[in-house]
Every structure is written in C-alpha cells, then in structure tokens.
Amino acid sequence: MDESTERLPLELWVSTVLGCPVDRIQSWVDIFNKERLCEDGTIGTSVQAHLHAANNEREEALYQPFCVMANRVLAWARDHVPGLPAYPDLLFVRNDPVVVDNGREEKGNRDADRKPDIILISHTTCNDLENRPRYQQTPPRKRHRTTGVDWSDIFSLLELKPFPTSRRAAYLVGLIAAWSSKVRGEEPLPEPSPVASGSRPQRPTPSSLQSPGVPLLSEPGTSSNRLKRKPEPFVTEGANQSRKRPRAKRNYLPEIYESDHFLSEKCSVAKEFEDHMARYALEMLSCTRGTRLFFLQCLVVGDVVEFWYCVASGFVRSYQISWVREFEKFAAILVAIACCDYAHFGLDIPNLSPPAPDLSPSIPPMSLTGYSTTMRHPTLDIDVKVTLGSEVFTQYSLVGRHTCVYDVTTEPPISPDPLVIKMSLQSVCRTPEQELLALADGFPVSEHLPKAFMWTNRATEWRLAHGVRGLMFLQNDEDEAYEERCQHFIIFKKYKPIELVLSPCNMDHVFNQLLDCLHKLRYEVNMLHHDISLSNLMYEMRGTVVWLILNDFDLATRLDEHGRPLGATGSHRTGTLPFMSVDLLERPETPHFLRHDLESTFFVALWCAIRLPSGQKSDPSRRDILLSWEQHGLDTILNSKTQLYASHNSFARFVPGKIPFSPGFSRYERWLGRFWSVLFEGYMALGIHQKRISDILTDLRGDDITKEEAEQEIKAIIFDAETFDGKITYARIKAALSLCKGRLAERIPDFVGSA
C-alpha cells in the first residue's frame, strides 16, 4: 500500500472520482449556507451528541449520531437543492459490531472478520436483511454478531476513529465553540498565524472558547489523568515512503489540530488507521466475486476526514478537511457521493450484460452468475454467446490483477469439455497469455499447459487509465506503462486444483512432472513462468494417470537465445510470496532465472507436505509455519525462509521440529531434504562469491589496492548467476530426487514414481 498511494487535493478528488464539478459543489455549499443547513434541528442535535460523545473512551458512541447527521443531510438536500440529480435511495447505517460476510467460510472458520463502523447501503437491502438467513455463528474466540450483510451489499463505508487522547477535552471545547458560532451565524474563529519552525502555536484557553449554553467538557486545571499523558500525535509521517511517489513528511501534534491552516497540506494519518482501511479495501475488492472494479471509502479521525479511492493499482486519497469546521463542504461531498451512479461506486461491469434488462442498479449484484457477453471464435470466425455460471475462484489480494474465474456455457457449444472464463486486469505492456501459450504449440511441453479456446482483450474499450483510473499514473512515472491495465477475458478448458488429488502416492510423480515442464519451457520454448504456486498447479486424469497442468501465464516472460527477457517485465517482484525464492525476496532487482522457479517448486512441495490433505485438522505448530509465510509481512517471510539456509544442517534441525509434516507426508522428509541440499549448495556458492567481492571492497577502503585494481579483480571473478555456479540446475535436482524413489516405493503402498 505504501508504494501504491497517491494524494490529491480534495477538489480534484471529488471532481474526478465522483464526477462532480467543483462549481457544482460550491453552488451546493452556497445553498447550504444561505438556507442555514447547520440550523436544522436533527443535524444540530446529532452533531452536538457526536462531539459530546467524543469525550468518552468508547468509540462506539460516535457511530449513531454520525449516521443520523449524514442521513439528514441527504434528506434535507432532496428538499432544498433545486435541480439536484436523482440519486439512489441510500442510507448510512451503523454496522459495528456486525461482521460482514466474506463468503470465504470453511468449516465454520473465517479468513477475516471485518466490522466496518458505518456502511452505505440501499433502503431495499436494509429492509431485506431481516428476511435473509442468518449466517453461521462465528467461532467462540470471535464473539461478534453476524447478519445477512454481504460485502456486495455495500456501496461505500466510513471508518470512525476517536479524537486524540492527549488534550482531547480542550480540543473538543474549541470544536463545540466553532460549531456553536456556525449555528448562530457568527464569524468563524480566526486562523492562527503560521507556526514558526520548532515552535508550537499559541492555543486559546478553554474559557476564551466557551459559548453561552455550551458546557465545558473539562474545566481548566483539571486533574484528569487523561490530560497528563504524553502527547500522542494522531497524524504521523507515513511509513516507508514510496520510491515512486514520495510524500511530504509532517508530524502534527494535537495542538496544531486546533487550527485550520494545515488541512490542505499533505499529511498521513497514523499507520494503524491506514491498515484498517486497507483491510476493508481488500475484502471489498476480493469478496464481491468480480462485481467491483474499484471502491470508495472514507476515514474520519476525530473531526478530520479524508476520502479514499481503491483500485487494482493502488489508492488515491484526498487531502483532509474538518467536517465540523467546514460542515457545508463536507455535506456537499456527501450529497455528491449519493448522486453517483452505479458505475461510480465501482459497480461498472463493462462488456457484460445482466441476466435481466431491468436489473435495478440500486441493488448491487452479489455475483456475476447469469451475466453474459459475446466473443469471437478465433478459428471458426463466428460470434459465440458466453454465459457465466457459478464462481470458481476470486483472487484474494489488495493490489494486483484481481483475477476472477467463473464456469461458463457457450452458444453454440465450442467444446464437449467443461469450460471456465478467466477475467483479470492485465498489464498492457505484457504479452497476452494466449499468445504465450501459442508459442508452446508443437512442443511436447504443451501437453502440460492449459488449452485456450477464445479470448478478448478489452484494451481499446476499457483501460485502467480511462477517466478516474488515470489518477494513479503520474507524468514521467517509470512504472506507468507497467501499471496501466486493460480488462482481459479468456475461455479455458476447466481443470481441477492439484491439491484435490495430491497424496504421498503421487507426490514424486507430480513434482517431477513440474520440474520437467519448467525445464522444457526454458530450453525448448525460451520462456519462464515466474509464478510457481500451489494455486497455479492443476490436473486432469488421463486414464489412471494424474496429469499435471501448469496454469496462469499472466506473469510469464519470453527469453531471447541468451536467456534475457524480451519485452517489458516491470520493476516488481514476480510470484506469490509464500513460494518465492529467497534470492528474489532479498534482491527484487535480480533478473528472473529458471533456478527461481525451481526453488519455488521446493517451497510448494514443502507447503503441501505440511498442509495437505486439505480440510484435515492441523496442529498449532503446522498452522504457525504456514501463517508465517502467508499472512505476515515480507520481513517475516524472508526471515523464516533464510533460516533454512543458515547452515549445512538447518533443514535437519527444522524438520520435524519447527516444520512438522502432515502425518501422510512424513515419509517425504528425505526427499525434501535432498531437494533442499541442492538449493543449499547454491546459496553457499553465492555466499562465497559475495565474500570474495566483500574482501576486495575491504582492501579498497583500506587503501591496500587502487580503485582500478579493485575493478579489475572484480571483473576477473567468474560467477554464473543463472545457476549459482552450476549448483542449482534441473539435472542436479532430478538426480537428487531419484535417489529417494526406491525407498519411497518400499514404504508407500501404491506408490507412483516419476518416469
């Protein structure tokens, strides 16, 4: 998220994301001021209740008053703003502590329980919730109520966070005074003078801010422990500044929050709050079954608001305003959000027709089942109607291709085999997947590749950079071409995940097929896959034989005769984190080689030996090692993997202690150990090479040699980076694994060895 965020002025965000011109927003603000929106009884009562509740420690007390205020603004605008565009009958509803269903339950367990504070849904959905079946109660460790709310029901959401703890009472006094002045039509409080560097602004005393009829939340000189705490900045500098889009570093203390002059500046809210928003964006973009291309949400910290736009390439966030001090502007933005059409909420589903022409846009579809499109058959030269069936797979990721797979039927039929459609947002500078697969036609390796029937690249009709999506791309951005996306549809023969059939009987057979496939791709087709992961390994039965199918060539790269990549590859890591090579995790700028895919094969096999068979109850130690690879940060994953290469007996020390195998795969300990030993020798060779370079640089720093002599010595060192000096090769891995075949055949009934 840190590398994929861009901040924009609020006016630009509203005009581009919401499609509402700035002059229209200003005209609404003028009407709200003229008609005295702030004097509305419901709005005044709810704002006062919100501000007084903010002095409590309970964040939950803020939700309902905010919902009442926001809903009243929408209703008031309908009656008082002439020429207001018709908008769906939307409603802000308190959601917390309700868990939104993510559709990813497995035997009563959830991947993620999320409870957004306030959600924006239609009146129809709100009224229908009582009639929906209740979802299964969450496990005892997660005592949250669940209802029929689904992520696809939500148009947008708001996350409310409390005011800063330090000096909260004094700060709220100023806000209440500002609101009271606004209601009475008095001049707003004057802006303070710019604060000199290294000094703090002069704060008005609570007594000077007191207005008639507005009680002080805390008297001057109070002995409350809350006011004696060390000041806690609730706006901090952003963590890990992006190399592509550096953001200004500012550290605002709560005192400065009492002024308005900073609100147009670039600043970042606390990292904790950013993480909350990112998690909600992940669920919305991944758990709506392909119905959302982007998502709008709003973060409210105290009285400070910022608006988020989340899409496959990252986030566009607005500068901040105070919804209390600039209430009319905030109300106008709420009305602009309510005026958005179906597409502005991310529900734009280009090139797909709904199952019923009269599908109401006020009710978001829960899936794309029943939607249809027309595609041109490449060889028959006819138009084929493609109708989507049930969902097969949706990529669970925050920023990426957002791949979604559905069963399909075609009219006329184009194959007797079951078919699926893969929909994804592909980089326009990469070679399309069907063209890469076509390069393997005529080679034996094509028997292990998926069969594509039809495809449509919607680059000319829909691209990520069209309209608001173009906000993600800056002028002269080195990654602009890489990040530009187009919508891509492709029809494949349907295959099944390898984990459904993988067992101790056939593990050696399956992974030797994978090794053969990767080697032939590299040296026969001049291609690297770049994303060896468990989800990309499929199978089909050919007689009684499990036949491996290597799926998903979205990240694959063609090579020239010297093994150098052809075309754009981007400056990004390629692969799935739990299975990526340690070398790529440490040095993402390293060119991708076959050895990286071979090392990923080892990590996939190790993962299977720990996790499979699917659905079985695993002990905590096995769950912990998988979680350290799957859900933790990059540093944790890298640290966990590098421990395996720490010494010559690292694997023996970790297995079966810290890395316990599933009982059925425990007999593969020696098989995996021999696979590991080949990789270990490669990393030892790399360490020796790096030590030689380090010694030369040490001599240079000590003036033992000249710069020219150091350069000559470094050039004289010959090291094959593609194979780590011949240590990590297909032939050495195959030879190591073949030594275990006889032992496995003796100990495993019905063992199927590699050819």
Secondary structure, DSSP 8 states (H G I E B T S, - for coil): -GGGEEEE-HHHHHHHHS---HHHHHHHHHHHHHTTGGG-HHHHHHHHHHHHHTTSS-GGGGHHHHHHHHHHHHHHHHHHSTT------EEEEE-TT-EEE-S--BTTB-S-----SEEEEEHHHHHHGGGS-------TTS---EEEEEGGG-SEEEEEE---STTHHHHHHHHHHHHHHHHTT-----------TT-------HHHH--TT---SS-TT---GGGTS----SB---SS--SSS------B-GGGGGSSTTTTS---B-HHHHHHHHHHHHHHHHSSTT--SEEEEEEEETTEEEEEEEETTEEEEE--EETTTTHHHHHHHHHHHHT--TGGGTT--TT-B-SSTT--TTS--S--TT-EEEEE-TTT--EEEEEEEEEEEE---SSS---EEEEEEEES---SS-EEEEEEEEETTS--HHHHHHHTTTSGGGGGS--EEEEEEGGGT-BTTSGGGGGG--TT-TTHHHH-EEEEEEEEE--EEGGGT--TTTHHHHHHHHHHHHHHHHHTS-EE-----GGGEEEEEETTEEEEEE---TT-EEB-TTS-B-S---SS--S-GGG--HHHHH-TTS---HHHHHHHHHHHHHHHHHH-STTS---HHHHHHHHHHHTS-HHHHHHHHHGGGSSTTHHHHHTTTTS---GGGGGGHHHHHHHHHHHHHHHHHHHHHHHHHHHHHHHHHTTSS-HHHHHHHHHH----TTTTTTTS-HHHHHHHHHTTHHHHHHHSTT-----
